[in-house]
Amino acid sequence: MTRYEFYTNYQDCYEYHGSTTIERIRKQAGQTIKRDWILFDSVEEAQEFFNSNYVDFGGYYVQ
């Protein structure tokens, strides 16, 4: 599953494949500028984070 968050200067892409890890890719002007892996203790915790509908810092979600 993939979720995008768009901001004024960049976009974040969250990729989740059903494990305890979510990959975050930050792009600016079409270039990848940062890649992080967010680690969780359980699959349930990762799912809760990925499926949350919180919008921080003025961005918006596209699923």
PDB file with one MODEL, atoms N, CA, C and O in Angstrom:
MODEL        1
ATOM      1  N   MET A   1       0.847  -1.169   0.000  1.00  0.00           N
ATOM      2  CA  MET A   1       0.000   0.000   0.000  1.00  0.00           C
ATOM      3  C   MET A   1       0.894   1.235   0.000  1.00  0.00           C
ATOM      4  O   MET A   1       1.986   1.236   0.570  1.00  0.00           O
ATOM      5  N   THR A   2       0.415   2.260  -0.639  1.00  0.00           N
ATOM      6  CA  THR A   2       1.171   3.502  -0.739  1.00  0.00           C
ATOM      7  C   THR A   2       0.276   4.672  -0.364  1.00  0.00           C
ATOM      8  O   THR A   2      -0.894   4.722  -0.744  1.00  0.00           O
ATOM      9  N   ARG A   3       0.834   5.606   0.382  1.00  0.00           N
ATOM     10  CA  ARG A   3       0.118   6.823   0.755  1.00  0.00           C
ATOM     11  C   ARG A   3       1.026   8.016   0.455  1.00  0.00           C
ATOM     12  O   ARG A   3       2.218   7.985   0.759  1.00  0.00           O
ATOM     13  N   TYR A   4       0.463   9.055  -0.137  1.00  0.00           N
ATOM     14  CA  TYR A   4       1.216  10.257  -0.464  1.00  0.00           C
ATOM     15  C   TYR A   4       0.740  11.414   0.399  1.00  0.00           C
ATOM     16  O   TYR A   4      -0.449  11.544   0.687  1.00  0.00           O
ATOM     17  N   GLU A   5       1.681  12.249   0.806  1.00  0.00           N
ATOM     18  CA  GLU A   5       1.377  13.501   1.488  1.00  0.00           C
ATOM     19  C   GLU A   5       2.063  14.609   0.694  1.00  0.00           C
ATOM     20  O   GLU A   5       3.272  14.561   0.469  1.00  0.00           O
ATOM     21  N   PHE A   6       1.296  15.594   0.277  1.00  0.00           N
ATOM     22  CA  PHE A   6       1.834  16.683  -0.528  1.00  0.00           C
ATOM     23  C   PHE A   6       1.957  17.943   0.321  1.00  0.00           C
ATOM     24  O   PHE A   6       1.026  18.319   1.033  1.00  0.00           O
ATOM     25  N   TYR A   7       3.101  18.579   0.239  1.00  0.00           N
ATOM     26  CA  TYR A   7       3.384  19.819   0.944  1.00  0.00           C
ATOM     27  C   TYR A   7       3.831  20.863  -0.080  1.00  0.00           C
ATOM     28  O   TYR A   7       3.998  20.546  -1.258  1.00  0.00           O
ATOM     29  N   THR A   8       4.020  22.075   0.353  1.00  0.00           N
ATOM     30  CA  THR A   8       4.383  23.149  -0.557  1.00  0.00           C
ATOM     31  C   THR A   8       5.704  22.888  -1.270  1.00  0.00           C
ATOM     32  O   THR A   8       5.804  23.112  -2.476  1.00  0.00           O
ATOM     33  N   ASN A   9       6.714  22.421  -0.552  1.00  0.00           N
ATOM     34  CA  ASN A   9       8.057  22.285  -1.117  1.00  0.00           C
ATOM     35  C   ASN A   9       8.473  20.859  -1.437  1.00  0.00           C
ATOM     36  O   ASN A   9       9.504  20.662  -2.080  1.00  0.00           O
ATOM     37  N   TYR A  10       7.717  19.867  -1.016  1.00  0.00           N
ATOM     38  CA  TYR A  10       8.112  18.473  -1.218  1.00  0.00           C
ATOM     39  C   TYR A  10       6.895  17.573  -1.085  1.00  0.00           C
ATOM     40  O   TYR A  10       5.802  18.031  -0.750  1.00  0.00           O
ATOM     41  N   GLN A  11       7.097  16.282  -1.352  1.00  0.00           N
ATOM     42  CA  GLN A  11       6.048  15.289  -1.109  1.00  0.00           C
ATOM     43  C   GLN A  11       6.670  14.090  -0.415  1.00  0.00           C
ATOM     44  O   GLN A  11       7.817  13.731  -0.681  1.00  0.00           O
ATOM     45  N   ASP A  12       5.905  13.472   0.479  1.00  0.00           N
ATOM     46  CA  ASP A  12       6.319  12.249   1.155  1.00  0.00           C
ATOM     47  C   ASP A  12       5.488  11.093   0.622  1.00  0.00           C
ATOM     48  O   ASP A  12       4.284  11.224   0.400  1.00  0.00           O
ATOM     49  N   CYS A  13       6.139   9.978   0.422  1.00  0.00           N
ATOM     50  CA  CYS A  13       5.476   8.755  -0.016  1.00  0.00           C
ATOM     51  C   CYS A  13       5.744   7.704   1.054  1.00  0.00           C
ATOM     52  O   CYS A  13       6.901   7.412   1.358  1.00  0.00           O
ATOM     53  N   TYR A  14       4.690   7.135   1.626  1.00  0.00           N
ATOM     54  CA  TYR A  14       4.814   6.075   2.615  1.00  0.00           C
ATOM     55  C   TYR A  14       4.428   4.762   1.953  1.00  0.00           C
ATOM     56  O   TYR A  14       3.351   4.652   1.367  1.00  0.00           O
ATOM     57  N   GLU A  15       5.307   3.761   2.045  1.00  0.00           N
ATOM     58  CA  GLU A  15       5.029   2.449   1.468  1.00  0.00           C
ATOM     59  C   GLU A  15       5.003   1.414   2.584  1.00  0.00           C
ATOM     60  O   GLU A  15       5.934   1.315   3.383  1.00  0.00           O
ATOM     61  N   TYR A  16       3.918   0.644   2.623  1.00  0.00           N
ATOM     62  CA  TYR A  16       3.733  -0.379   3.650  1.00  0.00           C
ATOM     63  C   TYR A  16       3.343  -1.679   2.970  1.00  0.00           C
ATOM     64  O   TYR A  16       2.422  -1.715   2.153  1.00  0.00           O
ATOM     65  N   HIS A  17       4.056  -2.750   3.316  1.00  0.00           N
ATOM     66  CA  HIS A  17       3.837  -4.040   2.668  1.00  0.00           C
ATOM     67  C   HIS A  17       3.455  -5.135   3.660  1.00  0.00           C
ATOM     68  O   HIS A  17       3.703  -6.313   3.404  1.00  0.00           O
ATOM     69  N   GLY A  18       2.854  -4.761   4.790  1.00  0.00           N
ATOM     70  CA  GLY A  18       2.320  -5.736   5.719  1.00  0.00           C
ATOM     71  C   GLY A  18       3.286  -6.258   6.760  1.00  0.00           C
ATOM     72  O   GLY A  18       3.001  -7.274   7.392  1.00  0.00           O
ATOM     73  N   SER A  19       4.410  -5.610   6.963  1.00  0.00           N
ATOM     74  CA  SER A  19       5.360  -6.064   7.973  1.00  0.00           C
ATOM     75  C   SER A  19       5.431  -5.020   9.090  1.00  0.00           C
ATOM     76  O   SER A  19       4.491  -4.248   9.278  1.00  0.00           O
ATOM     77  N   THR A  20       6.523  -4.995   9.814  1.00  0.00           N
ATOM     78  CA  THR A  20       6.689  -4.031  10.897  1.00  0.00           C
ATOM     79  C   THR A  20       7.510  -2.826  10.456  1.00  0.00           C
ATOM     80  O   THR A  20       8.006  -2.078  11.299  1.00  0.00           O
ATOM     81  N   THR A  21       7.661  -2.626   9.154  1.00  0.00           N
ATOM     82  CA  THR A  21       8.463  -1.535   8.613  1.00  0.00           C
ATOM     83  C   THR A  21       7.659  -0.734   7.592  1.00  0.00           C
ATOM     84  O   THR A  21       6.976  -1.304   6.741  1.00  0.00           O
ATOM     85  N   ILE A  22       7.746   0.579   7.684  1.00  0.00           N
ATOM     86  CA  ILE A  22       7.161   1.483   6.692  1.00  0.00           C
ATOM     87  C   ILE A  22       8.301   2.308   6.114  1.00  0.00           C
ATOM     88  O   ILE A  22       9.112   2.865   6.854  1.00  0.00           O
ATOM     89  N   GLU A  23       8.356   2.384   4.800  1.00  0.00           N
ATOM     90  CA  GLU A  23       9.389   3.176   4.135  1.00  0.00           C
ATOM     91  C   GLU A  23       8.814   4.545   3.790  1.00  0.00           C
ATOM     92  O   GLU A  23       7.722   4.650   3.233  1.00  0.00           O
ATOM     93  N   ARG A  24       9.570   5.599   4.130  1.00  0.00           N
ATOM     94  CA  ARG A  24       9.169   6.963   3.774  1.00  0.00           C
ATOM     95  C   ARG A  24      10.170   7.520   2.775  1.00  0.00           C
ATOM     96  O   ARG A  24      11.375   7.534   3.027  1.00  0.00           O
ATOM     97  N   ILE A  25       9.662   7.973   1.652  1.00  0.00           N
ATOM     98  CA  ILE A  25      10.504   8.552   0.612  1.00  0.00           C
ATOM     99  C   ILE A  25      10.081  10.006   0.443  1.00  0.00           C
ATOM    100  O   ILE A  25       8.913  10.291   0.177  1.00  0.00           O
ATOM    101  N   ARG A  26      11.030  10.920   0.597  1.00  0.00           N
ATOM    102  CA  ARG A  26      10.745  12.346   0.414  1.00  0.00           C
ATOM    103  C   ARG A  26      11.314  12.791  -0.925  1.00  0.00           C
ATOM    104  O   ARG A  26      12.485  12.557  -1.225  1.00  0.00           O
ATOM    105  N   LYS A  27      10.465  13.442  -1.731  1.00  0.00           N
ATOM    106  CA  LYS A  27      10.885  13.924  -3.047  1.00  0.00           C
ATOM    107  C   LYS A  27      10.659  15.424  -3.142  1.00  0.00           C
ATOM    108  O   LYS A  27       9.705  15.978  -2.596  1.00  0.00           O
ATOM    109  N   GLN A  28      11.581  16.056  -3.862  1.00  0.00           N
ATOM    110  CA  GLN A  28      11.471  17.485  -4.116  1.00  0.00           C
ATOM    111  C   GLN A  28      11.840  17.709  -5.575  1.00  0.00           C
ATOM    112  O   GLN A  28      12.926  17.321  -6.006  1.00  0.00           O
ATOM    113  N   ALA A  29      10.963  18.322  -6.325  1.00  0.00           N
ATOM    114  CA  ALA A  29      11.163  18.578  -7.759  1.00  0.00           C
ATOM    115  C   ALA A  29      11.502  17.290  -8.511  1.00  0.00           C
ATOM    116  O   ALA A  29      12.343  17.291  -9.410  1.00  0.00           O
ATOM    117  N   GLY A  30      10.837  16.188  -8.135  1.00  0.00           N
ATOM    118  CA  GLY A  30      11.028  14.913  -8.822  1.00  0.00           C
ATOM    119  C   GLY A  30      12.257  14.129  -8.409  1.00  0.00           C
ATOM    120  O   GLY A  30      12.469  13.025  -8.910  1.00  0.00           O
ATOM    121  N   GLN A  31      13.073  14.660  -7.515  1.00  0.00           N
ATOM    122  CA  GLN A  31      14.291  13.998  -7.051  1.00  0.00           C
ATOM    123  C   GLN A  31      14.084  13.462  -5.635  1.00  0.00           C
ATOM    124  O   GLN A  31      13.522  14.151  -4.783  1.00  0.00           O
ATOM    125  N   THR A  32      14.538  12.236  -5.385  1.00  0.00           N
ATOM    126  CA  THR A  32      14.499  11.682  -4.032  1.00  0.00           C
ATOM    127  C   THR A  32      15.572  12.377  -3.210  1.00  0.00           C
ATOM    128  O   THR A  32      16.753  12.332  -3.556  1.00  0.00           O
ATOM    129  N   ILE A  33      15.159  13.024  -2.115  1.00  0.00           N
ATOM    130  CA  ILE A  33      16.125  13.732  -1.278  1.00  0.00           C
ATOM    131  C   ILE A  33      16.333  13.056   0.074  1.00  0.00           C
ATOM    132  O   ILE A  33      17.295  13.362   0.779  1.00  0.00           O
ATOM    133  N   LYS A  34      15.433  12.133   0.442  1.00  0.00           N
ATOM    134  CA  LYS A  34      15.570  11.446   1.726  1.00  0.00           C
ATOM    135  C   LYS A  34      14.783  10.154   1.678  1.00  0.00           C
ATOM    136  O   LYS A  34      13.709  10.086   1.079  1.00  0.00           O
ATOM    137  N   ARG A  35      15.330   9.124   2.318  1.00  0.00           N
ATOM    138  CA  ARG A  35      14.651   7.832   2.403  1.00  0.00           C
ATOM    139  C   ARG A  35      14.852   7.311   3.829  1.00  0.00           C
ATOM    140  O   ARG A  35      15.982   7.157   4.291  1.00  0.00           O
ATOM    141  N   ASP A  36      13.738   7.043   4.517  1.00  0.00           N
ATOM    142  CA  ASP A  36      13.774   6.562   5.899  1.00  0.00           C
ATOM    143  C   ASP A  36      12.960   5.289   6.017  1.00  0.00           C
ATOM    144  O   ASP A  36      12.036   5.052   5.239  1.00  0.00           O
ATOM    145  N   TRP A  37      13.313   4.468   7.003  1.00  0.00           N
ATOM    146  CA  TRP A  37      12.514   3.304   7.344  1.00  0.00           C
ATOM    147  C   TRP A  37      12.054   3.490   8.777  1.00  0.00           C
ATOM    148  O   TRP A  37      12.865   3.686   9.682  1.00  0.00           O
ATOM    149  N   ILE A  38      10.755   3.428   8.973  1.00  0.00           N
ATOM    150  CA  ILE A  38      10.165   3.568  10.300  1.00  0.00           C
ATOM    151  C   ILE A  38       9.881   2.158  10.800  1.00  0.00           C
ATOM    152  O   ILE A  38       9.134   1.410  10.169  1.00  0.00           O
ATOM    153  N   LEU A  39      10.480   1.792  11.943  1.00  0.00           N
ATOM    154  CA  LEU A  39      10.367   0.439  12.490  1.00  0.00           C
ATOM    155  C   LEU A  39       9.380   0.423  13.652  1.00  0.00           C
ATOM    156  O   LEU A  39       9.366   1.332  14.482  1.00  0.00           O
ATOM    157  N   PHE A  40       8.556  -0.623  13.701  1.00  0.00           N
ATOM    158  CA  PHE A  40       7.556  -0.788  14.751  1.00  0.00           C
ATOM    159  C   PHE A  40       7.759  -2.131  15.441  1.00  0.00           C
ATOM    160  O   PHE A  40       8.392  -3.032  14.892  1.00  0.00           O
ATOM    161  N   ASP A  41       7.214  -2.257  16.655  1.00  0.00           N
ATOM    162  CA  ASP A  41       7.333  -3.494  17.420  1.00  0.00           C
ATOM    163  C   ASP A  41       6.352  -4.563  16.959  1.00  0.00           C
ATOM    164  O   ASP A  41       6.581  -5.752  17.185  1.00  0.00           O
ATOM    165  N   SER A  42       5.260  -4.154  16.315  1.00  0.00           N
ATOM    166  CA  SER A  42       4.255  -5.129  15.885  1.00  0.00           C
ATOM    167  C   SER A  42       3.626  -4.690  14.564  1.00  0.00           C
ATOM    168  O   SER A  42       3.686  -3.520  14.185  1.00  0.00           O
ATOM    169  N   VAL A  43       3.030  -5.646  13.885  1.00  0.00           N
ATOM    170  CA  VAL A  43       2.320  -5.363  12.638  1.00  0.00           C
ATOM    171  C   VAL A  43       1.139  -4.439  12.915  1.00  0.00           C
ATOM    172  O   VAL A  43       0.864  -3.534  12.128  1.00  0.00           O
ATOM    173  N   GLU A  44       0.443  -4.658  14.021  1.00  0.00           N
ATOM    174  CA  GLU A  44      -0.712  -3.839  14.367  1.00  0.00           C
ATOM    175  C   GLU A  44      -0.322  -2.375  14.549  1.00  0.00           C
ATOM    176  O   GLU A  44      -1.033  -1.475  14.105  1.00  0.00           O
ATOM    177  N   GLU A  45       0.808  -2.148  15.202  1.00  0.00           N
ATOM    178  CA  GLU A  45       1.288  -0.786  15.415  1.00  0.00           C
ATOM    179  C   GLU A  45       1.630  -0.113  14.081  1.00  0.00           C
ATOM    180  O   GLU A  45       1.322   1.062  13.883  1.00  0.00           O
ATOM    181  N   ALA A  46       2.257  -0.845  13.181  1.00  0.00           N
ATOM    182  CA  ALA A  46       2.585  -0.312  11.855  1.00  0.00           C
ATOM    183  C   ALA A  46       1.319   0.003  11.070  1.00  0.00           C
ATOM    184  O   ALA A  46       1.236   1.043  10.416  1.00  0.00           O
ATOM    185  N   GLN A  47       0.330  -0.889  11.131  1.00  0.00           N
ATOM    186  CA  GLN A  47      -0.934  -0.657  10.426  1.00  0.00           C
ATOM    187  C   GLN A  47      -1.649   0.578  10.965  1.00  0.00           C
ATOM    188  O   GLN A  47      -2.189   1.375  10.198  1.00  0.00           O
ATOM    189  N   GLU A  48      -1.648   0.729  12.272  1.00  0.00           N
ATOM    190  CA  GLU A  48      -2.302   1.886  12.881  1.00  0.00           C
ATOM    191  C   GLU A  48      -1.647   3.185  12.422  1.00  0.00           C
ATOM    192  O   GLU A  48      -2.337   4.151  12.097  1.00  0.00           O
ATOM    193  N   PHE A  49      -0.313   3.206  12.393  1.00  0.00           N
ATOM    194  CA  PHE A  49       0.399   4.394  11.921  1.00  0.00           C
ATOM    195  C   PHE A  49       0.069   4.678  10.461  1.00  0.00           C
ATOM    196  O   PHE A  49      -0.234   5.816  10.100  1.00  0.00           O
ATOM    197  N   PHE A  50       0.127   3.653   9.624  1.00  0.00           N
ATOM    198  CA  PHE A  50      -0.096   3.840   8.190  1.00  0.00           C
ATOM    199  C   PHE A  50      -1.521   4.291   7.892  1.00  0.00           C
ATOM    200  O   PHE A  50      -1.737   5.120   7.008  1.00  0.00           O
ATOM    201  N   ASN A  51      -2.481   3.759   8.615  1.00  0.00           N
ATOM    202  CA  ASN A  51      -3.885   4.064   8.343  1.00  0.00           C
ATOM    203  C   ASN A  51      -4.409   5.288   9.077  1.00  0.00           C
ATOM    204  O   ASN A  51      -5.573   5.655   8.918  1.00  0.00           O
ATOM    205  N   SER A  52      -3.556   5.927   9.887  1.00  0.00           N
ATOM    206  CA  SER A  52      -4.013   7.113  10.615  1.00  0.00           C
ATOM    207  C   SER A  52      -4.325   8.229   9.626  1.00  0.00           C
ATOM    208  O   SER A  52      -3.727   8.308   8.553  1.00  0.00           O
ATOM    209  N   ASN A  53      -5.252   9.077   9.996  1.00  0.00           N
ATOM    210  CA  ASN A  53      -5.685  10.153   9.109  1.00  0.00           C
ATOM    211  C   ASN A  53      -5.240  11.516   9.610  1.00  0.00           C
ATOM    212  O   ASN A  53      -5.897  12.520   9.332  1.00  0.00           O
ATOM    213  N   TYR A  54      -4.141  11.568  10.339  1.00  0.00           N
ATOM    214  CA  TYR A  54      -3.652  12.838  10.849  1.00  0.00           C
ATOM    215  C   TYR A  54      -2.908  13.580   9.753  1.00  0.00           C
ATOM    216  O   TYR A  54      -2.084  13.001   9.044  1.00  0.00           O
ATOM    217  N   VAL A  55      -3.202  14.861   9.620  1.00  0.00           N
ATOM    218  CA  VAL A  55      -2.511  15.709   8.649  1.00  0.00           C
ATOM    219  C   VAL A  55      -1.744  16.752   9.449  1.00  0.00           C
ATOM    220  O   VAL A  55      -2.346  17.609  10.096  1.00  0.00           O
ATOM    221  N   ASP A  56      -0.417  16.681   9.406  1.00  0.00           N
ATOM    222  CA  ASP A  56       0.425  17.622  10.127  1.00  0.00           C
ATOM    223  C   ASP A  56       1.100  18.570   9.141  1.00  0.00           C
ATOM    224  O   ASP A  56       1.275  18.230   7.971  1.00  0.00           O
ATOM    225  N   PHE A  57       1.471  19.730   9.598  1.00  0.00           N
ATOM    226  CA  PHE A  57       2.290  20.665   8.839  1.00  0.00           C
ATOM    227  C   PHE A  57       1.636  21.121   7.534  1.00  0.00           C
ATOM    228  O   PHE A  57       2.344  21.465   6.587  1.00  0.00           O
ATOM    229  N   GLY A  58       0.320  21.131   7.463  1.00  0.00           N
ATOM    230  CA  GLY A  58      -0.359  21.703   6.314  1.00  0.00           C
ATOM    231  C   GLY A  58      -0.375  20.852   5.068  1.00  0.00           C
ATOM    232  O   GLY A  58      -0.671  21.360   3.986  1.00  0.00           O
ATOM    233  N   GLY A  59      -0.072  19.590   5.181  1.00  0.00           N
ATOM    234  CA  GLY A  59      -0.109  18.719   4.007  1.00  0.00           C
ATOM    235  C   GLY A  59      -1.475  18.079   3.848  1.00  0.00           C
ATOM    236  O   GLY A  59      -2.372  18.299   4.662  1.00  0.00           O
ATOM    237  N   TYR A  60      -1.627  17.290   2.805  1.00  0.00           N
ATOM    238  CA  TYR A  60      -2.853  16.529   2.632  1.00  0.00           C
ATOM    239  C   TYR A  60      -2.530  15.167   2.055  1.00  0.00           C
ATOM    240  O   TYR A  60      -1.511  14.995   1.387  1.00  0.00           O
ATOM    241  N   TYR A  61      -3.406  14.188   2.315  1.00  0.00           N
ATOM    242  CA  TYR A  61      -3.182  12.796   1.936  1.00  0.00           C
ATOM    243  C   TYR A  61      -3.863  12.455   0.624  1.00  0.00           C
ATOM    244  O   TYR A  61      -4.932  12.978   0.307  1.00  0.00           O
ATOM    245  N   VAL A  62      -3.243  11.588  -0.118  1.00  0.00           N
ATOM    246  CA  VAL A  62      -3.856  10.964  -1.285  1.00  0.00           C
ATOM    247  C   VAL A  62      -3.556   9.488  -1.165  1.00  0.00           C
ATOM    248  O   VAL A  62      -2.390   9.105  -1.064  1.00  0.00           O
ATOM    249  N   GLN A  63      -4.592   8.638  -1.173  1.00  0.00           N
ATOM    250  CA  GLN A  63      -4.362   7.200  -1.056  1.00  0.00           C
ATOM    251  C   GLN A  63      -4.713   6.500  -2.330  1.00  0.00           C
ATOM    252  O   GLN A  63      -4.584   5.279  -2.419  1.00  0.00           O
TER     253      GLN A  63
ENDMDL
END
